[in-house]
Amino acid sequence: MVNTDIAEILCVKPKKTTMKIEGEVVVMKKNVLDFKDVMASLLDRVHELLGRRVSLHLISSLQPDPANEKRGRLGKAAHLENWVTKIKTSVTAEETAFGVTFDWDESMGPPVAFVIKNHHHSQFYLKSLTLRGFPGHEGGPIHFLCNSWIYPNHRYRSDRVFFSNKAYLPSETPELMKELREEELMNLRGDEKDGEFKDWDRVYDYAYYNDLGAPDKGPDSSRPVLGGSTDLPYPRRCKSGRKPTKSDPKSESRLAILNLNMYVPRDERFSLVKFSDVLVYAIKAVTQVLVPEIASVCNKTINEFDSFEDIFHLYDGSIKLDTGTISKLRDIIPWEMFRELIRNDGERFLKFPLPDILKESRSAWRTDEEFAREMLAGLNPLVISRLQEFPPKSNLDSAKYGNQDSSISEEHIEAYMNGFSVQEALEQNKLYILDHHDALMPYLRRINSTNTKTYATRTLLLLQEDGTLKPLAIELSLPHAQGDSRGSVSKVFTPAEKGVEGSIWQLAKAYAAVNDSGYHQLISHWLQTHAVIEPFIIATNRQLSVVHPIYKLLHPHFRDTMNINALARHVLINSDGVLERTVFPGRYAMELSSSIYKNWVFTDQALPKDLLKRGVAVEDPNSENGVKLLIEDYPYAVDGLEIWSAIETWVTEYCSFYYKNDKAVRTDTEIQSWWTELRTKGHGDKQHEPWWPSMQTRDALIESCTIIIWIASALHAAVNFGQYPYAGFLPNRPTVSRRFMPEPGTEEYAELAEDADVAFLKTITPQLQTLLGISIIETLSMHSTDEVYLGQRDSTHWTADDEPLEAFKRFGKELELIENNIIRRNNDKRFKNRTGPVNIPYTLLYPNTTDYTREGGITGKGIPNSVSI
């Protein structure tokens, strides 16, 4: 009786605990850079037929592994079904859904993770695993969002593990999942990894910007290391592990210019769709290939536009290549890229779409109103500030640079002040300045030793009753010929419309635009979005688990950034790269950006604080954002404050769900490690700055995450996607000046008096650089066809928690309201700065949350989640 099973006594059969769990696995076979994928697919089929398959093991949440009680027990292996018949050999990336059936012991509870092993010949992209009909799981299906490349198993030192979409703070992690969570972070840190990283490595680590120069080519191609010093501080980039150069052990060796296989962790690389979209961008950047071919077919004056008609011809006639040149280009450029470069008629090279700046009028860009309006609603609305003392003062060290204060006097501007005295205008907050003087003056002597001939500029403006800005004067300054300590030599130019004086005024505006264009590309765009955000990406992947709620919050805002930054270091910001060839600081461009980084303050990137710091807003406790704009019709600021508020509300609701109090932030070990590493390594040159948030409160976490999302999304959109609409016609945003302002009595002055347009074109960016510059910014201004905009996610199952999902829906609805507000303001004729003389509605901060068409292209609107181009 003692040995009799109780079920026999009760005449009840024992309950069977093993059950079948049906799942669906979605994969993509095509490798972004693997154009030999046909053979790889065939080899995978052979491996499949030989029994070397793709296996998955679910991991228990309740039963410990007998071999290691700190982690969950593995279930039986399951395999992807019908691989041979389902996977197609294709030249495009295609998702394929596989069935998978797990034998699962019900007593093991819902799985918290799974292990996948790839015994095939080549890698595949694992998008997701979904388990359906799991008994006792109240939330319905269990979702595992993977979005990761799975290489053959022998490439890894430990198993590839993926967790369900449930978020956990470290202290709330299920006991049998904690070690897996920690081990996965150790793998991503790769602290023991030496040598050059390979495609299958998943290592996130830091390095200096020591890969810009090519010292083995000679001193002209050498560039200083940025980062790791007080003289040349810089944010860190992703480490690649490449060997040092032979001539300079501190500099990292570079790949060949046509080799685009720069290391970034494999999951940070572009999707196939995105990669296809930027193929043309890459080849256009290879100036060593294109420039000699273009030079051979330039028109009657080598490297010059002979008239504005020559430039207009780029948009309707372009450059006709002879048969021999076409043949040469076909030999050196892959067909996919060549076809796009040639455009649609098969003969015309570099035919460009008409930029928005020219669609309404071919001359409106030259008006003073448009020149000033673009400081509020153009490519670089981040610099203009309120003038609070007259004349403008310099903050440069007078012991080193002498007197650098402005020479603009009241006599210069009184005729243009609409009846105001300078003092009255100051008191009524009507004087504003676009001031590039201090940023450029320390480098100007070196910059002008090259082919560039330019000035450090100050542009003074008056805020008028109708809300528009009126230029009052432009000051052009040079270092003193007898040494920096003697100060600057300056000339002041004031508005004129006719005669040689009008031509000189147009040139003065061009010099100011050159300053602003260079500052925009180097600082507002590259440094303050691309460069500063990369350390956050590295630190997040190294210190925050994929199941951490803050990882889930921030991860969409990091998409493609590391890849585009690596590509930029390869062909754009490197020595002799596109930026050095097309933007006026030339070889000193990146050094100049390092000097500006010295003054970068993380907390000042919050839009309200930025506006207050520049004096274009004042504190107002009654407004939603705590600030009141002094320029009511400031499109970037008006739209930006609404976007900022929406992001801040979303982040507040999200963080408040997971962190009930400040103690929860202080005791979150991953958050504390993340923030410490971000400061001490990622932005290590600024680790001792007092302004870093302490990360001891929930408010500090909310503030920091809001700033990160703002930089990656809205700030980048504001300075990037208007490039072609405004600068696709380069005379409106020249990037180079090649000679100084003509002096009376010189040949240049006589030429200016005889033909102002020719003199203007001989002063600004020459033909070859214009062609290269336009081709680059055209692609930089394009939205990818797989773009994911602010308020969107690439999956609705990004978290299993209902309240954050509802908060995200509210965020999307708020962004839709902002879209309607922007349209309404653009149609309101009172707001002249929203369209201007060129009639370009301000849509650079139009979220585009409602757009799921995935059409891409140059739209001049839309805020992608991340710095993705």
Stockholm file with secondary structure:
# STOCKHOLM 1.0

chainA/1-869         MVNTDIAEILCVKPKKTTMKIEGEVVVMKKNVLDFKDVMASLLDRVHELLGRRVSLHLISSLQPDPANEKRGRLGKAAHLENWVTKIKTSVTAEETAFGVTFDWDESMGPPVAFVIKNHHHSQFYLKSLTLRGFPGHEGGPIHFLCNSWIYPNHRYRSDRVFFSNKAYLPSETPELMKELREEELMNLRGDEKDGEFKDWDRVYDYAYYNDLGAPDKGPDSSRPVLGGSTDLPYPRRCKSGRKPTKSDPKSESRLAILNLNMYVPRDERFSLVKFSDVLVYAIKAVTQVLVPEIASVCNKTINEFDSFEDIFHLYDGSIKLDTGTISKLRDIIPWEMFRELIRNDGERFLKFPLPDILKESRSAWRTDEEFAREMLAGLNPLVISRLQEFPPKSNLDSAKYGNQDSSISEEHIEAYMNGFSVQEALEQNKLYILDHHDALMPYLRRINSTNTKTYATRTLLLLQEDGTLKPLAIELSLPHAQGDSRGSVSKVFTPAEKGVEGSIWQLAKAYAAVNDSGYHQLISHWLQTHAVIEPFIIATNRQLSVVHPIYKLLHPHFRDTMNINALARHVLINSDGVLERTVFPGRYAMELSSSIYKNWVFTDQALPKDLLKRGVAVEDPNSENGVKLLIEDYPYAVDGLEIWSAIETWVTEYCSFYYKNDKAVRTDTEIQSWWTELRTKGHGDKQHEPWWPSMQTRDALIESCTIIIWIASALHAAVNFGQYPYAGFLPNRPTVSRRFMPEPGTEEYAELAEDADVAFLKTITPQLQTLLGISIIETLSMHSTDEVYLGQRDSTHWTADDEPLEAFKRFGKELELIENNIIRRNNDKRFKNRTGPVNIPYTLLYPNTTDYTREGGITGKGIPNSVSI
#=GR chainA/1-869 SS CTTSCHHHHHTCCCCCCEEEEEEEEEEECCCTTCTTHHHHHHHHHHHHHTTCCEEEEEEEEEEEETTEEEEEEECCCEECTTHHHHCCCCSSCCEEEEEEEEEEEGGGCSCSEEEEEECSSSCEEEEEEEEESCTTCTTSSEEEEEEEEECCGGGCSSCEEEECSCCCCGGGSCGGGHHHHHHHHHHHHTTTCCSSCCTTCCCCCEECBCCSCCGGGCGGGCCCCBSSSSSSCCCCEECCCCCBCSSCTTSBCCCCTTCCCCCCCGGGSCCHHHHHHHHHHHHHHCHHHHHHHHHTTCCSSTTCCCSHHHHHGGGTTCEECCHHHHHHHHHHSCHHHHHHHHTTSSSEESCCCCCHHHHSCSSGGGSHHHHHHHHHHSSCTTSCEECCSSSCCCCSCHHHHCCCCCCCCHHHHGGGSTTCCHHHHHHTTCEEEEECHHHHHHHHHHHTTTTCCCCEEEEEEEECTTSCEEEEEEEEEEECTTCGGGCEEEEEECCCCSHHHHHHHHHHHHHHHHHHHHHIIIIIIIIIIIIHHHHHHHHHHHHSCTTSHHHHHHGGGGTTHHHHHHHHHHHTSSTTSHHHHHSTTGGGHHHHHHHHHTTCCGGGGSHHHHHHHTTSEEECTTSTTSEEESSSCCHHHHHHHHHHHHHHHHHHHHHHHHCCSHHHHHTCHHHHHHHHHIIIIITGGGTTCTTSCCCCSHHHHHHHHHHHHHIIIIIHHHHHTTHHHHHSSGGGSCCCCCSCCCCTTSHHHHHHHHCHHHHHHHHSCCHHHHHHHHHHHHHHTCBCTTCCBTTCCSCTTSCSCHHHHHHHHHHHHHHHHHHHHHHHHHTCTTCGGGTTTTTCCCCTTCCCTTCCCCCCBCCSCCCBSSCCC
#=GC SS_cons         CTTSCHHHHHTCCCCCCEEEEEEEEEEECCCTTCTTHHHHHHHHHHHHHTTCCEEEEEEEEEEEETTEEEEEEECCCEECTTHHHHCCCCSSCCEEEEEEEEEEEGGGCSCSEEEEEECSSSCEEEEEEEEESCTTCTTSSEEEEEEEEECCGGGCSSCEEEECSCCCCGGGSCGGGHHHHHHHHHHHHTTTCCSSCCTTCCCCCEECBCCSCCGGGCGGGCCCCBSSSSSSCCCCEECCCCCBCSSCTTSBCCCCTTCCCCCCCGGGSCCHHHHHHHHHHHHHHCHHHHHHHHHTTCCSSTTCCCSHHHHHGGGTTCEECCHHHHHHHHHHSCHHHHHHHHTTSSSEESCCCCCHHHHSCSSGGGSHHHHHHHHHHSSCTTSCEECCSSSCCCCSCHHHHCCCCCCCCHHHHGGGSTTCCHHHHHHTTCEEEEECHHHHHHHHHHHTTTTCCCCEEEEEEEECTTSCEEEEEEEEEEECTTCGGGCEEEEEECCCCSHHHHHHHHHHHHHHHHHHHHHIIIIIIIIIIIIHHHHHHHHHHHHSCTTSHHHHHHGGGGTTHHHHHHHHHHHTSSTTSHHHHHSTTGGGHHHHHHHHHTTCCGGGGSHHHHHHHTTSEEECTTSTTSEEESSSCCHHHHHHHHHHHHHHHHHHHHHHHHCCSHHHHHTCHHHHHHHHHIIIIITGGGTTCTTSCCCCSHHHHHHHHHHHHHIIIIIHHHHHTTHHHHHSSGGGSCCCCCSCCCCTTSHHHHHHHHCHHHHHHHHSCCHHHHHHHHHHHHHHTCBCTTCCBTTCCSCTTSCSCHHHHHHHHHHHHHHHHHHHHHHHHHTCTTCGGGTTTTTCCCCTTCCCTTCCCCCCBCCSCCCBSSCCC
//
